[in-house]
């Protein structure tokens, strides 16, 4: 996690992992340390995106420090994220030997600059 880029109000990335936990799905925004639980994968995806947007709007509207855009989640979530990314890459190369937990994880990332632009913050 040492070589991660720094998010700021002009540019950055929100990286998310969604994975099953018992009978629910947990969505974690790794860059803002936001965690949402939901009954379905679709709900978890929607909830984490809404939470990220609300968080960014709050930082923007209140002109808060960019350090709040770099509140990294616990290492256990980063480890899970990197395993899932590695699995996805291996799957594309037909090298799939991973645990069920990793296979059923979903990873995504998106630029946060679009959210800032939408609210005239950038």
N, C-alpha and C positions, 0 to 999 in steps of 0.2 A: 504494500500500500504506500510505500515511501515515494515512488515515482509517479504518483497520481497527479493529473493536472489540477490546477486550482480553478474552481468556479468563481465567477464574478458576475456583476449585473450586465455586462456586455456579452459574455459568452460562457458556456459551460455545458455540462452533460448531467442528466439524471439517469443513473443506472439502477435497474430494478430486477429483482428476482421474485418469482412467485412459485411457491411449492406447497405440496400437501402437508398438513399437520393434523393427524387424527382424521376427523370427518370434515375438516375445513381446509381453506387455503390461506396461506400467509403471504402477503406482498410486502417486500421491504425495499425502500428506496435507500440504496447504499450510500449515496452522497449527502443525504439530509437526515439520516437516521430516523426515518418515518416508517412505522409498521402498521399495517392494516390486516385484519382477519375478516374473512367472508365465507359464506356457505359454498360459493362456486368460484371457479377460475375467472369467469367473466365479471362477477361482482368484485372480486379482489382486484382485478385489473382496473375497473372503473373507479373503485374507492381510492386506490393508490394514486391514480392520475388526478383525481379531485383534490386529494390531500396535498400532493406536490404543487398543484396550481395555487391552492389557497396559501400554502407556505411561501411560495415565490411572490405572490401578490402582497402578502404581509411585509416581507423583506423590502419589496419595492416601494410600496405606498408609504411606509414609515422610514424610508431611507436608512435601513439598518445595515450594519457592517457586513461586508462580503464573507467574513468568517462564518456566518450563519449558513452560507451556501456550501460549506465544507465541513459539515458535522458528520463524520463517517460512522456508519453502523458498526456493530461488534464484528470482530474478526471471524467469528463462526459463520456469519452471513456472507462475508467476502469469500471465505473458503468455499462455501456452497456455490456461490456465483461463479467463481473461477472453475470449479469442477464441472458445472453445468455448461459453461462456455466451451471448455475443453471437450466435453462429451458431444456438444453440437458440432464442433469442428471435426471430431473423429467420425461422427455419424455421416458427415458429408464425404468422408474418405472411406466409409464402410469399415471402420475400426471401432466397433461398439461393444465395450465391456465395462459397464458401469452399473452401479446399484439402482434399484427401482426408484429410490428417492431422487437421484440425479436425473434419471430418464424422464421422470414426470415433472421436472422443474421447467419453468418458462423464464427466459431472460429477455430483457429489452432495454434499450437506452434511447433517449431522445434529447435533442438540444433544448436547453432552457431559454435560449435567446428569443425564441418565438413568443414565449409567454411574456417575457419582459416587453417586447415590442408591442404586443397586444394591449398592454397597460401603460404604454408610453414611459417606460422606465429606462430603457436602454439608450 
